[in-house]
Amino acid sequence: MRLIPRALNSALVCGVVGVVVFLCVAEAAGRLGVISTAAFPLTSTVLVTAVKLVTDPDFLPDVADTFIGWALGLAATVVIAVPLGLLLGSVPAIERALRPVTEFLRPIPSVALIPLATFVFADRLEMKIAMIVYASTWPILLNTIYGLRDVDPVAKETLRSFGFGPLAVLLRVSLPSAAPFIATGIRVAASVALILAVSTELLGGGSDGIGSFIGVAESSPEGITLIVAATVWAGLLGVLTNVVFVWAERRIFRWHTTKTGAAQ
């Protein structure tokens, strides 16, 4: 049990050191002229601007709009993708019938569909949620299917031998066993959802969200500096959400983490 916190602390320290080294190298490259400051601002300038954005009355509502769209889109994705994954993973005939459709849709770049979505959805929030659902469904759907395939067949057969039906087997054995896989899919989908939220705001028009702020910043005097600073905040939101989901996974599925660690 003590190995997990130590591993987390070690990973945190290494991560902080890596970020500090990267920032120092980027700053040195700018000051030494390796990177033109006309094309890309100094790291210190970007960080100062990013800190100032915290008090910007126009930026904070944009962050809130991005977060709301992200949360609604991710919640809708979970409601759709998890039951669909359970269905496809539990009924092989349906999964085989729909496999050509999923294999055709899955490789289509989600960002490429944003121009089409602008014609389909008049409301920008609905468009953002729809794009998030489309892009984020695949990690959850596939992880759910793979998780069900990994369920111990002996456990399922044992339950059937006691007279339990397919639904009872799914709820009592398959779903709990596949839950860690589903959680991993949701964590990956959360990052994808944030990417689509910002991309839709940037490319789909509208006046709300971090993406829209970046689009407007392009024509401001500080231009590139504001764009990079806002992008830094988008990246920080992504890191924060990933940390929260990893922490939740370790807390909820501690037995799975311990089992994996023991096997290794």
C-alpha positions as semicolon CSV with decimal commas, in nm:
position;residue;x (nm);y (nm);z (nm)
1;M;0,000;0,000;0,000
2;R;0,289;0,237;0,067
3;L;0,438;0,178;-0,277
4;I;0,159;0,365;-0,456
5;P;0,210;0,703;-0,281
6;R;0,587;0,672;-0,325
7;A;0,544;0,601;-0,695
8;L;0,309;0,898;-0,727
9;N;0,553;1,127;-0,545
10;S;0,838;1,009;-0,767
11;A;0,634;1,067;-1,082
12;L;0,531;1,412;-0,956
13;V;0,889;1,515;-0,883
14;C;1,011;1,389;-1,220
15;G;0,727;1,569;-1,394
16;V;0,799;1,899;-1,220
17;V;1,170;1,871;-1,298
18;G;1,092;1,794;-1,662
19;V;0,862;2,097;-1,694
20;V;1,116;2,330;-1,529
21;V;1,396;2,208;-1,756
22;F;1,177;2,251;-2,064
23;L;1,080;2,605;-1,965
24;C;1,442;2,700;-1,897
25;V;1,558;2,559;-2,232
26;A;1,277;2,740;-2,415
27;E;1,362;3,067;-2,240
28;A;1,732;3,029;-2,320
29;A;1,655;2,949;-2,683
30;G;1,458;3,272;-2,714
31;R;1,714;3,492;-2,543
32;L;2,003;3,342;-2,743
33;G;1,821;3,398;-3,070
34;V;1,779;3,030;-3,153
35;I;1,404;3,098;-3,168
36;S;1,290;3,435;-3,302
37;T;1,092;3,625;-3,040
38;A;0,902;3,789;-3,325
39;A;0,761;3,448;-3,421
40;F;0,732;3,305;-3,069
41;P;0,743;3,507;-2,744
42;L;0,978;3,437;-2,455
43;T;0,862;3,175;-2,210
44;S;0,876;3,426;-1,925
45;T;0,654;3,666;-2,120
46;V;0,401;3,392;-2,188
47;L;0,391;3,288;-1,822
48;V;0,343;3,645;-1,702
49;T;0,060;3,694;-1,952
50;A;-0,098;3,363;-1,847
51;V;-0,097;3,478;-1,484
52;K;-0,255;3,811;-1,583
53;L;-0,535;3,626;-1,763
54;V;-0,657;3,506;-1,423
55;T;-0,777;3,860;-1,352
56;D;-0,905;3,923;-1,706
57;P;-1,286;3,969;-1,687
58;D;-1,320;3,848;-2,046
59;F;-1,111;3,532;-2,011
60;L;-1,261;3,371;-1,699
61;P;-1,616;3,346;-1,845
62;D;-1,460;3,186;-2,154
63;V;-1,290;2,924;-1,934
64;A;-1,624;2,859;-1,763
65;D;-1,800;2,818;-2,099
66;T;-1,537;2,570;-2,217
67;F;-1,563;2,375;-1,892
68;I;-1,944;2,362;-1,907
69;G;-1,942;2,239;-2,266
70;W;-1,675;1,983;-2,178
71;A;-1,867;1,853;-1,875
72;L;-2,200;1,829;-2,058
73;G;-2,041;1,662;-2,359
74;L;-1,849;1,410;-2,148
75;A;-2,157;1,327;-1,940
76;A;-2,363;1,271;-2,256
77;T;-2,085;1,052;-2,395
78;V;-2,079;0,830;-2,086
79;V;-2,458;0,791;-2,094
80;I;-2,444;0,686;-2,460
81;A;-2,115;0,496;-2,494
82;V;-2,120;0,278;-2,181
83;P;-2,460;0,111;-2,246
84;L;-2,373;0,076;-2,615
85;G;-2,041;-0,085;-2,525
86;L;-2,214;-0,322;-2,284
87;L;-2,457;-0,421;-2,558
88;L;-2,190;-0,478;-2,822
89;G;-1,960;-0,654;-2,578
90;S;-2,236;-0,883;-2,450
91;V;-2,396;-0,973;-2,783
92;P;-2,124;-1,072;-3,034
93;A;-2,372;-1,094;-3,322
94;I;-2,464;-0,725;-3,287
95;E;-2,099;-0,628;-3,249
96;R;-2,008;-0,811;-3,571
97;A;-2,301;-0,653;-3,755
98;L;-2,200;-0,300;-3,650
99;R;-1,826;-0,349;-3,681
100;P;-1,804;-0,219;-4,042
101;V;-1,989;0,098;-3,939
102;T;-1,767;0,161;-3,638
103;E;-1,451;0,087;-3,833
104;F;-1,561;0,338;-4,098
105;L;-1,661;0,618;-3,858
106;R;-1,382;0,583;-3,601
107;P;-1,086;0,696;-3,822
108;I;-1,268;1,009;-3,947
109;P;-1,093;1,311;-3,789
110;S;-1,344;1,481;-3,562
111;V;-1,205;1,827;-3,635
112;A;-1,278;1,774;-4,004
113;L;-1,648;1,746;-3,921
114;I;-1,670;2,084;-3,749
115;P;-1,751;2,278;-4,071
116;L;-2,033;2,031;-4,139
117;A;-2,158;2,064;-3,782
118;T;-2,189;2,443;-3,822
119;F;-2,458;2,381;-4,084
120;V;-2,639;2,114;-3,884
121;F;-2,649;2,288;-3,544
122;A;-2,767;2,646;-3,504
123;D;-2,685;2,651;-3,133
124;R;-2,310;2,657;-3,067
125;L;-2,337;2,474;-2,733
126;E;-2,532;2,192;-2,899
127;M;-2,270;2,174;-3,172
128;K;-1,991;2,158;-2,915
129;I;-2,163;1,880;-2,723
130;A;-2,233;1,685;-3,043
131;M;-1,870;1,703;-3,154
132;I;-1,749;1,600;-2,810
133;V;-1,987;1,303;-2,805
134;Y;-1,874;1,188;-3,149
135;A;-1,503;1,208;-3,071
136;S;-1,516;1,085;-2,711
137;T;-1,742;0,787;-2,772
138;W;-1,471;0,569;-2,923
139;P;-1,233;0,536;-2,623
140;I;-1,521;0,451;-2,389
141;L;-1,695;0,221;-2,636
142;L;-1,384;0,021;-2,726
143;N;-1,259;0,000;-2,366
144;T;-1,599;-0,126;-2,253
145;I;-1,600;-0,395;-2,522
146;Y;-1,243;-0,502;-2,443
147;G;-1,321;-0,500;-2,072
148;L;-1,611;-0,739;-2,122
149;R;-1,390;-0,969;-2,329
150;D;-1,143;-0,982;-2,040
151;V;-1,402;-1,108;-1,790
152;D;-1,322;-1,450;-1,642
153;P;-1,548;-1,700;-1,825
154;V;-1,541;-1,934;-1,526
155;A;-1,703;-1,667;-1,308
156;K;-1,979;-1,618;-1,563
157;E;-2,040;-1,990;-1,603
158;T;-2,051;-2,034;-1,225
159;L;-2,324;-1,774;-1,195
160;R;-2,519;-1,930;-1,482
161;S;-2,497;-2,269;-1,315
162;F;-2,681;-2,123;-1,016
163;G;-2,967;-2,018;-1,242
164;F;-2,884;-1,652;-1,299
165;G;-2,993;-1,503;-1,631
166;P;-2,785;-1,297;-1,880
167;L;-2,879;-0,963;-1,721
168;A;-2,783;-1,081;-1,373
169;V;-2,450;-1,215;-1,503
170;L;-2,385;-0,881;-1,673
171;L;-2,461;-0,675;-1,363
172;R;-2,301;-0,905;-1,105
173;V;-1,988;-1,023;-1,287
174;S;-1,920;-0,862;-1,625
175;L;-1,983;-0,497;-1,536
176;P;-1,778;-0,496;-1,211
177;S;-1,490;-0,672;-1,388
178;A;-1,499;-0,434;-1,684
179;A;-1,540;-0,122;-1,467
180;P;-1,164;-0,040;-1,452
181;F;-1,144;-0,058;-1,830
182;I;-1,448;0,167;-1,861
183;A;-1,294;0,415;-1,617
184;T;-0,976;0,426;-1,825
185;G;-1,184;0,490;-2,135
186;I;-1,363;0,776;-1,962
187;R;-1,030;0,928;-1,857
188;V;-0,900;0,918;-2,214
189;A;-1,232;1,052;-2,340
190;A;-1,208;1,345;-2,098
191;S;-0,888;1,465;-2,268
192;V;-1,039;1,414;-2,613
193;A;-1,349;1,608;-2,504
194;L;-1,140;1,907;-2,399
195;I;-0,957;1,909;-2,732
196;L;-1,287;1,905;-2,922
197;A;-1,438;2,172;-2,698
198;V;-1,157;2,419;-2,771
199;S;-1,133;2,318;-3,139
200;T;-1,507;2,364;-3,192
201;E;-1,497;2,705;-3,028
202;L;-1,202;2,806;-3,245
203;L;-1,324;2,673;-3,579
204;G;-1,700;2,668;-3,535
205;G;-1,756;3,034;-3,467
206;G;-1,935;3,178;-3,168
207;S;-1,815;3,418;-2,901
208;D;-1,771;3,194;-2,596
209;G;-1,495;2,966;-2,475
210;I;-1,117;2,949;-2,474
211;G;-1,112;2,872;-2,845
212;S;-1,311;3,185;-2,924
213;F;-1,078;3,388;-2,699
214;I;-0,782;3,256;-2,898
215;G;-0,952;3,349;-3,224
216;V;-1,017;3,705;-3,108
217;A;-0,667;3,737;-2,958
218;E;-0,516;3,686;-3,303
219;S;-0,614;4,041;-3,401
220;S;-0,508;4,205;-3,073
221;P;-0,178;4,398;-3,027
222;E;-0,037;4,122;-2,804
223;G;-0,146;3,862;-3,061
224;I;0,078;3,558;-3,037
225;T;0,150;3,611;-2,667
226;L;-0,218;3,601;-2,574
227;I;-0,275;3,300;-2,798
228;V;0,005;3,101;-2,637
229;A;-0,096;3,211;-2,285
230;A;-0,457;3,101;-2,342
231;T;-0,329;2,774;-2,489
232;V;-0,124;2,721;-2,174
233;W;-0,442;2,748;-1,968
234;A;-0,615;2,497;-2,197
235;G;-0,323;2,260;-2,139
236;L;-0,341;2,314;-1,763
237;L;-0,710;2,229;-1,766
238;G;-0,625;1,908;-1,950
239;V;-0,357;1,816;-1,697
240;L;-0,589;1,895;-1,406
241;T;-0,874;1,682;-1,539
242;N;-0,637;1,392;-1,606
243;V;-0,495;1,414;-1,253
244;V;-0,845;1,414;-1,105
245;F;-0,951;1,111;-1,308
246;V;-0,631;0,920;-1,225
247;W;-0,682;0,995;-0,855
248;A;-1,045;0,881;-0,876
249;E;-0,945;0,559;-1,054
250;R;-0,689;0,478;-0,786
251;R;-0,938;0,546;-0,508
252;I;-1,233;0,361;-0,657
253;F;-1,043;0,070;-0,813
254;R;-0,769;0,033;-0,554
255;W;-0,812;-0,345;-0,566
256;H;-0,743;-0,342;-0,940
257;T;-0,429;-0,126;-0,896
258;T;-0,300;-0,351;-0,620
259;K;-0,369;-0,662;-0,826
260;T;-0,187;-0,516;-1,127
261;G;0,108;-0,410;-0,913
262;A;0,133;-0,755;-0,756
263;A;0,124;-0,921;-1,098
264;Q;0,406;-0,700;-1,220
